[in-house]
Amino acid sequence: MTLEREEFGWVMDFLPKGRSSERAPESIAQLVGEKYFTLFEVTVKPNVILNFSQRVYIGKDDRPEVERIRKRIEFNELTSTSRTELPSTIIKIISSREADFVAFFNKAGPLSVRLHQMELIHGIGKKHLAQILEQREIKPFESFADLKARVSLLPDPVQILSGRIVQELEGNAQNFLFVRPPKKEDFGYRHY
């Protein structure tokens, strides 16, 4: 199965002089991908300044800010600044892609006879799951506000999705709902 590449990344850390441990320091940044939440380290073009949570193009065409993608990184390779910025950056990405995540609530299905995909999200138990499934049969959800209004006492969808995505990025998940799995396991998962 071939996977789409990330087209955009969001800046979590910008090191204009690179790392002090490198022989030939160059301006670098750490990004999280917009579609699959892939973590990247990139080289930034000369005289370009990046801001936290800035959305930058990282696709195949000419990149205005990014010189090259150095490598895909794992959670433990993030700088302390990136780790701090990650949750708020993910919240911004979820908010900017609200329709995609509302579609998850409208389409998610069971993983097994006993476990539904939505139950993997901390804050959604059997009662919330039953309400969500019942309400989406009546009419698909149109927004996070619609979801919250129709499912009583549901925690903030953006916050609980963000928590799940961070958990997947940290490697503390057996099933990947939103994050591209680690490199060696790039198969057998579903994305919405």
C-alpha positions as CSV (number, residue, x, y, z in Angstrom):
1,M,0.0,0.0,0.0
2,T,1.5,3.3,-1.0
3,L,0.8,6.2,1.3
4,E,0.3,9.8,0.4
5,R,3.1,12.2,1.4
6,E,2.6,15.0,3.8
7,E,2.1,18.2,1.9
8,F,2.2,20.6,4.8
9,G,3.9,20.6,8.2
10,W,3.4,22.8,11.3
11,V,6.5,24.3,13.0
12,M,7.1,23.1,16.6
13,D,10.7,24.3,17.0
14,F,13.0,26.5,14.9
15,L,16.8,26.5,15.5
16,P,18.2,29.3,13.3
17,K,21.8,28.3,14.1
18,G,21.1,24.5,14.2
19,R,22.4,22.3,16.9
20,S,25.7,23.2,18.6
21,S,26.8,19.5,18.3
22,E,26.8,19.6,14.5
23,R,30.1,20.3,12.6
24,A,28.4,22.4,9.9
25,P,25.5,24.1,11.6
26,E,22.5,24.9,9.4
27,S,19.1,26.4,10.2
28,I,16.7,23.6,11.1
29,A,13.1,23.1,12.3
30,Q,11.1,20.3,13.7
31,L,7.6,19.9,12.2
32,V,4.5,17.8,12.6
33,G,2.7,16.8,9.4
34,E,-0.8,18.1,8.8
35,K,-2.4,14.9,7.5
36,Y,-0.7,11.9,9.2
37,F,1.1,13.7,12.1
38,T,4.4,12.5,10.8
39,L,7.3,14.1,12.7
40,F,10.1,15.7,10.6
41,E,13.3,17.5,10.9
42,V,13.9,19.9,8.0
43,T,16.6,22.3,6.8
44,V,15.3,25.8,6.5
45,K,16.4,28.1,3.6
46,P,18.8,30.9,4.3
47,N,17.4,34.1,5.7
48,V,14.0,32.5,6.4
49,I,12.6,32.9,9.9
50,L,9.9,30.4,11.1
51,N,7.3,31.0,13.8
52,F,5.8,28.4,16.2
53,S,2.7,26.8,14.7
54,Q,3.4,28.2,11.3
55,R,2.1,26.1,8.4
56,V,4.8,25.4,5.8
57,Y,4.7,23.6,2.5
58,I,6.9,20.4,2.5
59,G,5.5,18.7,-0.7
60,K,7.4,17.8,-3.9
61,D,7.2,21.2,-5.6
62,D,9.2,24.3,-4.8
63,R,9.2,25.0,-1.1
64,P,9.3,28.6,-0.1
65,E,10.7,28.1,3.4
66,V,12.1,24.5,3.5
67,E,15.4,23.6,1.8
68,R,15.1,19.9,2.3
69,I,13.6,17.3,4.6
70,R,16.5,15.9,6.6
71,K,14.6,12.9,8.1
72,R,11.5,11.5,9.7
73,I,12.0,11.5,13.4
74,E,10.4,9.7,16.4
75,F,8.9,11.3,19.4
76,N,12.0,10.7,21.5
77,E,14.1,12.8,19.0
78,L,12.0,15.9,19.6
79,T,13.6,18.9,21.2
80,S,12.2,19.9,24.6
81,T,10.6,22.9,22.9
82,S,8.9,20.6,20.3
83,R,7.6,18.4,23.0
84,T,6.1,21.5,24.8
85,E,4.6,22.9,21.6
86,L,3.3,19.5,20.2
87,P,-0.1,19.5,22.0
88,S,-1.1,23.0,21.1
89,T,0.1,22.5,17.5
90,I,-2.0,19.4,17.2
91,I,-5.0,21.3,18.6
92,K,-4.5,23.9,15.8
93,I,-4.3,21.2,13.2
94,I,-7.4,19.4,14.4
95,S,-9.3,22.7,14.4
96,S,-8.1,23.5,10.9
97,R,-9.2,20.0,9.7
98,E,-12.5,19.9,11.7
99,A,-14.5,18.3,8.8
100,D,-12.0,15.4,8.6
101,F,-12.2,14.6,12.3
102,V,-16.0,15.0,12.4
103,A,-16.0,12.4,9.6
104,F,-14.1,10.1,12.0
105,F,-17.0,10.3,14.4
106,N,-19.5,9.7,11.6
107,K,-17.6,6.7,10.0
108,A,-15.5,5.0,12.7
109,G,-16.3,1.3,13.2
110,P,-15.5,-1.7,15.4
111,L,-11.9,-3.0,15.7
112,S,-13.3,-6.3,17.1
113,V,-16.5,-7.7,18.6
114,R,-15.7,-6.1,21.9
115,L,-13.8,-2.9,20.9
116,H,-14.8,0.1,18.8
117,Q,-12.3,2.5,17.3
118,M,-13.9,5.4,19.3
119,E,-13.3,3.6,22.6
120,L,-9.5,4.0,22.0
121,I,-10.0,7.7,22.6
122,H,-9.7,8.5,26.4
123,G,-13.0,10.1,27.4
124,I,-15.2,7.9,25.2
125,G,-16.6,4.9,27.0
126,K,-19.5,2.6,26.3
127,K,-22.2,5.2,27.2
128,H,-20.7,7.9,25.0
129,L,-20.1,5.4,22.2
130,A,-23.8,4.3,22.3
131,Q,-25.0,7.9,22.2
132,I,-22.6,8.8,19.3
133,L,-23.7,5.7,17.3
134,E,-27.4,6.4,17.9
135,Q,-27.1,10.1,17.0
136,R,-25.1,9.6,13.9
137,E,-27.7,7.1,12.6
138,I,-30.4,9.8,13.0
139,K,-28.2,12.4,11.2
140,P,-24.4,12.6,10.6
141,F,-22.6,15.1,12.8
142,E,-21.8,18.4,11.0
143,S,-19.3,19.9,13.4
144,F,-17.6,19.5,16.8
145,A,-20.3,21.9,18.2
146,D,-23.0,19.6,16.8
147,L,-21.3,16.5,18.3
148,K,-21.1,18.2,21.7
149,A,-24.7,19.4,21.6
150,R,-26.1,15.9,20.7
151,V,-23.9,13.8,23.0
152,S,-24.4,14.7,26.6
153,L,-21.4,15.2,28.8
154,L,-18.9,14.4,26.0
155,P,-15.5,15.9,26.8
156,D,-14.2,18.5,24.3
157,P,-13.7,16.6,21.1
158,V,-10.6,18.6,20.1
159,Q,-8.9,17.9,23.5
160,I,-9.6,14.2,23.5
161,L,-8.5,13.8,19.9
162,S,-5.3,15.7,20.7
163,G,-4.7,13.4,23.6
164,R,-5.1,10.3,21.5
165,I,-2.8,11.7,18.8
166,V,0.0,12.6,21.3
167,Q,-0.4,9.0,22.8
168,E,0.1,7.5,19.3
169,L,3.1,9.8,18.6
170,E,4.7,8.8,21.9
171,G,4.4,5.1,20.8
172,N,2.0,4.3,23.6
173,A,-0.7,2.8,21.3
174,Q,-1.3,-0.6,19.8
175,N,-3.7,0.7,17.2
176,F,-3.1,3.8,15.1
177,L,-6.2,5.8,14.2
178,F,-4.6,9.1,13.2
179,V,-0.8,8.9,13.2
180,R,1.3,7.2,10.5
181,P,2.8,4.2,12.4
182,P,6.5,3.9,13.0
183,K,8.5,3.3,9.9
184,K,8.7,-0.5,10.1
185,E,5.0,-0.9,10.6
186,D,3.7,1.2,7.6
187,F,0.9,-1.2,6.8
188,G,-2.4,-2.4,8.0
189,Y,-3.9,0.7,9.5
190,R,-6.8,3.1,8.7
191,H,-6.8,6.8,8.4
192,Y,-9.7,9.2,8.3
